[in-house]
């Protein structure tokens, strides 16, 4: 379960989610700027600017996690059919 928790912590960033949900952000070619939220950078400080590269890595990891969960679900359903 700790591995699942670690994976969820890597893909779920509540500050980014809230900024997107409430349309409180701007996006440039280099930064995702949150109007209200603060993101804890890997360097250990709070900032409103998330580098686009980090945002894209988070999105990629989220899609990979979602795909893995759906894949496991389909495998489990197939076993129940058999």
C-alpha positions as CSV (number, residue, x, y, z in Angstrom):
1,X,0.0,0.0,0.0
2,X,2.9,2.4,0.6
3,X,3.9,2.1,-3.1
4,X,0.3,3.1,-4.1
5,X,0.4,6.0,-1.7
6,X,3.7,7.2,-3.1
7,X,2.4,7.0,-6.6
8,X,-0.7,9.0,-5.7
9,X,1.5,11.6,-4.0
10,X,3.5,12.0,-7.2
11,X,0.5,12.6,-9.4
12,X,-2.0,14.4,-7.3
13,X,-1.0,18.0,-6.6
14,X,-4.0,19.7,-4.9
15,X,-2.7,23.2,-5.6
16,X,-2.5,22.6,-9.4
17,X,-5.8,20.8,-9.3
18,X,-7.5,23.8,-7.6
19,X,-5.9,26.3,-9.9
20,X,-7.2,24.4,-12.9
21,X,-10.6,23.8,-11.5
22,X,-11.1,27.4,-10.5
23,X,-9.4,28.8,-13.6
24,X,-6.9,30.7,-11.4
25,X,-3.8,30.2,-13.5
26,X,-1.9,31.5,-16.5
27,X,0.2,29.3,-18.7
28,X,3.2,30.4,-20.7
29,X,5.8,28.5,-22.6
30,X,7.9,28.1,-19.5
31,X,5.6,28.3,-16.4
32,X,2.2,27.4,-15.1
33,X,1.5,30.3,-12.8
34,X,-1.1,29.9,-10.0
35,X,-2.9,33.0,-8.9
36,X,-3.7,31.7,-5.4
37,X,-2.0,28.4,-4.7
38,X,1.6,27.7,-3.8
39,X,3.6,24.6,-5.0
40,X,6.4,23.1,-3.1
41,X,9.2,22.8,-5.6
42,X,11.7,19.9,-5.4
43,X,14.2,22.4,-4.2
44,X,12.2,22.9,-1.0
45,X,10.6,26.3,-1.4
46,X,7.0,27.5,-2.0
47,X,6.3,29.2,-5.3
48,X,3.4,30.1,-7.5
49,X,5.2,29.1,-10.7
50,X,5.5,25.5,-11.8
51,X,7.9,24.9,-14.6
52,X,6.1,23.5,-17.7
53,X,8.5,20.5,-17.8
54,X,7.5,19.6,-14.2
55,X,3.8,20.0,-15.0
56,X,4.1,17.8,-18.1
57,X,6.0,15.1,-16.0
58,X,3.2,15.1,-13.5
59,X,0.6,14.8,-16.2
60,X,2.5,11.9,-17.8
61,X,2.8,10.1,-14.5
62,X,-0.9,10.6,-13.9
63,X,-1.8,9.1,-17.2
64,X,0.6,6.1,-16.6
65,X,-1.0,5.5,-13.2
66,X,-4.5,5.7,-14.6
67,X,-3.6,3.3,-17.4
68,X,-2.1,0.9,-14.9
69,X,-5.2,0.9,-12.7
70,X,-7.5,0.3,-15.7
71,X,-5.2,-2.5,-16.9
72,X,-5.4,-4.2,-13.5
73,X,-9.1,-3.7,-13.5
74,X,-9.5,-5.3,-16.9
75,X,-7.3,-8.2,-16.0
76,X,-9.3,-8.8,-12.8
77,X,-12.6,-8.8,-14.8
78,X,-11.2,-11.2,-17.3
79,X,-10.2,-13.6,-14.5
80,X,-13.7,-13.4,-13.1
81,X,-15.2,-14.3,-16.5
82,X,-13.0,-17.4,-16.7
